[in-house]
Amino acid sequence: MHCQVKILLTASVLVLQSCISSRPVADLHSVDFTAENLFTKNIEGPAFDRAGNLYVVNFQQAGTIGKIDEQGECELFVTLPAKSIANSIQFNSRGDMLLADFPMHNVLRVDMRTKGISIYCHTDAFNQPNDICINMKDQLFASDPKWADSTGNLWRIDADGSPVLLESGMGTTNGIALSPDERFLYVNESIQRRVWRYNVDGDGGVSEKKLLIEFQNYGMDGMKCDSEGNLYIARFGKGTIAVVSPEGILLREVQLRGKNCTNLTFGGLDGRTVFVTLNDRKGLEKFRNDIPGKGTAGAMQQK
């Protein structure tokens, strides 16, 4: 009996070691993906469509969306209506591009075939919708900061475009991300340097707000999750991507070449390339990660 237990334990250890050794090794050396100064200082919102094309806001001038190929070459995709400036991009299940339009208090929708632009959601109650994430039901969650007094709100925008205020009177809400299983919503407050975690129910309601992590210096901007639920946070001013576990433990920080990182997304053939937008360099960097991003199937086939 003891011999059988020993054999089973030995086999389990070998399996565990095999799994650990088979994980790809991260190459956490950030390199340039695009040239500098192709975008404005409001470069943000990198996102892939279902065909694997990468889009980033504010290409060459404010109020535009740029399209980037696998070599990092950029071209103008669409120009937004006058006074509209996008800050974040998401794609819904129909393939529509959704944009947080902060000056005009909108979420815009772009038909990817015709490039027609329409208002998906508008309310004067928005401060300036900043970052958005989306679930499998096509519900958007939006941060809504008011930078003038360091406050902010949290919204949900349902699939019919209806806005629902989830929480008001927060700190300066900015980066926002859903966990891979969509059970948790993460929202950060840039000025206060806090990241909050909410439970999310089947209707898109949030509850049980909990402080996940708090930093003592530098700001925070966009966030994304990997497929194992770790949170990747753009540390604006520090020039790092902080990797935080679902339990709130800082696992590591990836050093970038620029300092003012604004957002990130996962892509590449295996979903393990992290693309980062940088305000000070007005372009993108990239690095290789050991874990793929959540929902990265079909992203840019970058070698």
C-alpha positions as a printed NumPy array, in Angstrom:
array([[  0.   ,   0.   ,   0.   ],
       [  2.778,   2.414,   0.962],
       [  4.648,   1.518,  -2.205],
       [  1.571,   2.31 ,  -4.325],
       [  1.159,   5.696,  -2.626],
       [  4.829,   6.491,  -3.24 ],
       [  4.494,   5.58 ,  -6.912],
       [  1.406,   7.769,  -7.286],
       [  3.114,  10.714,  -5.579],
       [  6.181,  10.333,  -7.761],
       [  4.011,  10.228, -10.895],
       [  2.146,  13.341,  -9.778],
       [  5.395,  15.236,  -9.234],
       [  6.652,  14.22 , -12.68 ],
       [  3.407,  15.374, -14.306],
       [  3.614,  18.703, -12.445],
       [  7.247,  19.199, -13.455],
       [  6.347,  18.38 , -17.05 ],
       [  3.558,  20.947, -17.055],
       [  5.845,  23.613, -15.584],
       [  8.662,  22.892, -18.012],
       [  6.292,  22.929, -21.   ],
       [  5.117,  26.499, -20.308],
       [  6.638,  28.927, -22.831],
       [  9.37 ,  31.163, -21.443],
       [  8.596,  34.882, -21.374],
       [ 10.954,  37.261, -23.157],
       [ 10.205,  40.352, -21.114],
       [ 12.425,  42.617, -23.201],
       [ 10.256,  45.337, -24.731],
       [ 11.068,  46.343, -28.301],
       [  9.59 ,  48.868, -30.717],
       [  6.596,  47.673, -32.733],
       [  5.906,  50.908, -34.622],
       [  7.998,  53.986, -35.272],
       [  7.72 ,  56.889, -32.846],
       [  5.513,  59.958, -33.383],
       [  2.937,  58.274, -35.631],
       [  0.109,  58.981, -33.193],
       [ -0.869,  61.899, -30.952],
       [ -0.19 ,  62.034, -27.214],
       [ -3.692,  60.537, -26.792],
       [ -2.619,  57.198, -28.301],
       [ -4.745,  54.566, -26.561],
       [ -7.17 ,  51.706, -26.875],
       [ -5.306,  48.998, -28.842],
       [ -7.7  ,  46.233, -29.934],
       [ -7.822,  43.428, -32.496],
       [-10.817,  42.669, -34.683],
       [-11.865,  39.077, -35.393],
       [ -9.749,  39.018, -38.572],
       [ -6.617,  39.819, -36.595],
       [ -6.208,  43.484, -37.542],
       [ -4.901,  45.835, -34.847],
       [ -6.514,  49.252, -34.336],
       [ -5.325,  52.171, -32.196],
       [ -6.919,  55.572, -31.614],
       [ -5.587,  58.986, -32.705],
       [ -3.361,  58.166, -35.655],
       [ -1.473,  61.31 , -36.765],
       [ -4.223,  63.585, -35.468],
       [ -6.976,  63.561, -32.852],
       [-10.29 ,  62.002, -33.854],
       [ -8.921,  59.221, -36.025],
       [ -8.473,  55.445, -35.831],
       [ -5.301,  53.879, -37.194],
       [ -4.912,  50.335, -38.542],
       [ -1.592,  48.539, -38.013],
       [ -0.26 ,  45.532, -39.923],
       [  1.97 ,  42.741, -38.612],
       [  5.135,  44.678, -39.519],
       [  4.013,  47.691, -37.475],
       [  3.127,  49.793, -40.517],
       [  0.179,  52.124, -39.907],
       [ -2.55 ,  53.603, -42.074],
       [ -5.653,  55.686, -41.491],
       [ -8.746,  53.53 , -41.031],
       [-11.449,  56.088, -40.273],
       [-11.904,  59.721, -39.222],
       [-14.548,  60.385, -36.573],
       [-17.189,  63.148, -36.737],
       [-16.053,  66.641, -35.782],
       [-15.246,  67.106, -32.061],
       [-15.327,  63.343, -31.378],
       [-12.127,  61.795, -30.005],
       [-11.923,  58.114, -29.108],
       [-10.063,  56.803, -26.089],
       [-10.81 ,  53.067, -26.162],
       [-11.814,  50.386, -28.673],
       [-13.785,  47.167, -28.256],
       [-15.504,  44.837, -30.732],
       [-18.913,  43.263, -30.113],
       [-20.076,  39.813, -31.209],
       [-21.321,  41.211, -34.534],
       [-17.879,  42.603, -35.314],
       [-18.844,  46.264, -34.827],
       [-16.151,  48.575, -33.487],
       [-17.266,  50.41 , -30.337],
       [-15.44 ,  53.568, -29.259],
       [-15.46 ,  55.586, -26.042],
       [-15.831,  59.169, -27.346],
       [-14.915,  61.278, -24.324],
       [-15.479,  64.909, -25.485],
       [-18.97 ,  64.237, -26.838],
       [-20.204,  61.914, -24.037],
       [-20.762,  59.057, -26.48 ],
       [-20.   ,  55.491, -27.258],
       [-19.739,  55.355, -31.047],
       [-20.297,  52.358, -33.321],
       [-18.342,  51.813, -36.56 ],
       [-19.639,  49.442, -39.227],
       [-16.425,  47.669, -40.233],
       [-17.662,  46.992, -43.773],
       [-18.967,  50.432, -44.713],
       [-17.005,  52.474, -42.117],
       [-20.284,  54.186, -41.27 ],
       [-20.261,  55.802, -37.825],
       [-23.285,  56.111, -35.54 ],
       [-23.993,  56.908, -31.894],
       [-24.391,  53.665, -29.953],
       [-24.951,  55.324, -26.565],
       [-25.168,  58.931, -25.413],
       [-26.009,  60.502, -22.093],
       [-25.233,  63.941, -20.731],
       [-24.624,  62.182, -17.403],
       [-21.304,  60.884, -18.739],
       [-18.301,  62.868, -17.531],
       [-16.026,  61.623, -20.317],
       [-16.203,  57.874, -21.019],
       [-12.622,  56.701, -20.935],
       [-12.034,  52.956, -21.085],
       [-14.437,  50.138, -21.959],
       [-14.491,  46.347, -21.772],
       [-17.144,  43.971, -23.083],
       [-18.64 ,  40.616, -22.037],
       [-20.083,  37.697, -23.989],
       [-23.562,  39.261, -23.78 ],
       [-22.314,  42.414, -25.518],
       [-22.651,  44.445, -22.332],
       [-20.035,  47.156, -22.053],
       [-18.522,  48.323, -18.776],
       [-17.159,  51.857, -18.894],
       [-14.957,  53.981, -16.656],
       [-16.007,  57.615, -16.549],
       [-13.525,  59.946, -14.822],
       [-13.894,  63.605, -13.993],
       [-10.269,  64.666, -13.962],
       [-10.998,  68.201, -12.742],
       [-11.945,  67.019,  -9.253],
       [-10.365,  63.524,  -9.223],
       [-13.678,  61.682,  -9.131],
       [-15.349,  59.189, -11.411],
       [-18.237,  56.865, -12.153],
       [-18.703,  53.294, -13.312],
       [-21.277,  52.453, -16.008],
       [-22.714,  49.456, -17.775],
       [-24.046,  49.896, -21.294],
       [-26.428,  47.13 , -22.295],
       [-26.568,  45.518, -25.735],
       [-29.366,  47.863, -26.804],
       [-27.202,  50.892, -26.003],
       [-28.941,  51.755, -22.723],
       [-26.634,  53.203, -20.018],
       [-26.882,  51.972, -16.421],
       [-24.991,  53.786, -13.667],
       [-23.368,  51.152, -11.447],
       [-21.496,  53.416,  -9.041],
       [-20.84 ,  57.151,  -8.667],
       [-18.529,  59.184,  -6.457],
       [-15.496,  56.97 ,  -7.001],
       [-11.924,  58.13 ,  -7.465],
       [-10.561,  58.898, -10.926],
       [-11.825,  55.779, -12.717],
       [ -9.684,  54.754, -15.651],
       [ -8.541,  51.235, -16.617],
       [-11.202,  48.515, -16.681],
       [-11.101,  44.777, -17.41 ],
       [-13.121,  41.582, -16.985],
       [-11.689,  38.293, -15.725],
       [-11.629,  35.415, -18.253],
       [-14.723,  33.79 , -16.71 ],
       [-16.43 ,  37.232, -16.491],
       [-17.154,  36.715, -12.797],
       [-15.006,  39.678, -11.757],
       [-14.687,  43.247, -12.965],
       [-11.541,  45.255, -12.248],
       [-11.543,  49.059, -12.198],
       [ -8.623,  51.299, -11.304],
       [ -8.498,  54.864, -10.007],
       [ -5.503,  56.651, -11.512],
       [ -5.016,  59.494,  -9.046],
       [ -5.767,  57.382,  -5.97 ],
       [ -3.614,  54.471,  -7.299],
       [ -6.161,  51.828,  -6.31 ],
       [ -7.538,  48.821,  -8.163],
       [-10.989,  47.551,  -7.182],
       [-12.511,  44.134,  -7.818],
       [-16.275,  43.584,  -8.135],
       [-18.286,  40.39 ,  -8.36 ],
       [-20.385,  40.347, -11.547],
       [-23.721,  38.511, -11.7  ],
       [-25.485,  37.009, -14.723],
       [-27.303,  40.265, -15.487],
       [-24.192,  42.407, -15.414],
       [-24.802,  43.745, -11.914],
       [-21.826,  44.338,  -9.63 ],
       [-21.446,  43.74 ,  -5.901],
       [-18.957,  42.917,  -3.127],
       [-16.481,  45.639,  -4.025],
       [-13.017,  44.794,  -2.731],
       [ -9.669,  46.579,  -2.852],
       [ -7.379,  44.36 ,  -4.939],
       [ -4.125,  46.344,  -4.753],
       [ -2.908,  49.874,  -4.021],
       [  0.316,  51.46 ,  -5.275],
       [  2.323,  54.122,  -3.465],
       [  3.551,  56.027,  -6.504],
       [  2.958,  56.708, -10.201],
       [ -0.383,  56.527, -11.985],
       [ -2.348,  53.774, -13.677],
       [ -4.039,  53.63 , -17.04 ],
       [ -5.385,  50.734, -19.129],
       [ -5.603,  47.113, -17.963],
       [ -6.114,  43.655, -19.484],
       [ -6.315,  40.084, -18.141],
       [ -4.421,  37.047, -19.328],
       [ -6.086,  33.649, -19.777],
       [ -5.232,  32.634, -16.195],
       [ -6.865,  35.712, -14.669],
       [ -3.772,  37.776, -13.895],
       [ -4.221,  41.514, -14.382],
       [ -1.775,  43.588, -16.482],
       [ -1.744,  47.264, -15.517],
       [ -0.136,  50.123, -17.446],
       [  1.847,  52.113, -14.835],
       [  1.747,  55.583, -16.4  ],
       [  4.881,  57.577, -15.587],
       [  6.816,  54.544, -14.371],
       [  7.02 ,  52.868, -17.757],
       [  6.135,  49.378, -16.597],
       [  3.358,  46.838, -17.008],
       [  2.528,  45.532, -13.534],
       [  1.313,  41.918, -13.43 ],
       [ -1.018,  41.284, -10.491],
       [ -2.548,  37.938,  -9.483],
       [ -6.326,  37.536,  -8.931],
       [ -5.499,  37.592,  -5.197],
       [ -3.854,  41.022,  -5.469],
       [ -0.209,  39.926,  -5.324],
       [  2.259,  41.871,  -7.472],
       [  3.972,  39.128,  -9.483],
       [  6.357,  41.232, -11.572],
       [  6.746,  44.446, -13.527],
       [  7.838,  44.512, -17.163],
       [ 10.072,  47.481, -17.972],
       [  9.267,  49.386, -21.154],
       [ 11.435,  51.758, -23.184],
       [  9.   ,  54.644, -22.771],
       [  7.565,  55.939, -19.498],
       [  3.97 ,  56.987, -20.22 ],
       [  2.267,  53.701, -21.103],
       [ -1.468,  54.179, -21.657],
       [ -2.906,  50.76 , -22.53 ],
       [ -2.149,  47.283, -23.817],
       [ -3.605,  44.29 , -25.6  ],
       [ -2.594,  40.693, -26.255],
       [ -2.082,  39.309, -29.756],
       [  0.201,  37.259, -31.944],
       [ -0.248,  33.772, -33.344],
       [ -0.339,  32.269, -29.85 ],
       [ -1.827,  35.26 , -28.031],
       [  1.369,  35.815, -26.036],
       [  2.616,  39.057, -27.602],
       [  1.702,  42.116, -25.533],
       [  1.297,  45.368, -27.506],
       [  1.594,  48.579, -25.474],
       [  0.647,  52.163, -26.437],
       [  2.908,  54.952, -25.13 ],
       [  1.952,  58.596, -24.756],
       [  5.533,  59.943, -24.631],
       [  6.778,  57.966, -27.652],
       [  3.487,  58.268, -29.608],
       [  3.82 ,  54.709, -30.834],
       [  3.724,  51.075, -29.695],
       [  6.156,  48.657, -28.089],
       [  5.737,  44.909, -27.678],
       [  7.094,  42.059, -25.574],
       [  6.606,  38.3  , -25.379],
       [  4.711,  36.859, -22.419],
       [  4.528,  33.334, -20.994],
       [  0.723,  33.33 , -20.706],
       [ -1.684,  34.276, -23.532],
       [ -4.266,  36.971, -23.106],
       [ -7.899,  36.171, -22.511],
       [ -9.892,  35.775, -25.707],
       [ -6.948,  36.21 , -28.091],
       [ -7.924,  33.561, -30.65 ],
       [ -7.568,  34.987, -34.137],
       [ -5.428,  37.932, -33.136],
       [ -2.632,  39.23 , -35.321],
       [ -0.513,  36.38 , -36.604],
       [  2.686,  37.974, -35.426],
       [  5.682,  35.629, -35.362]])
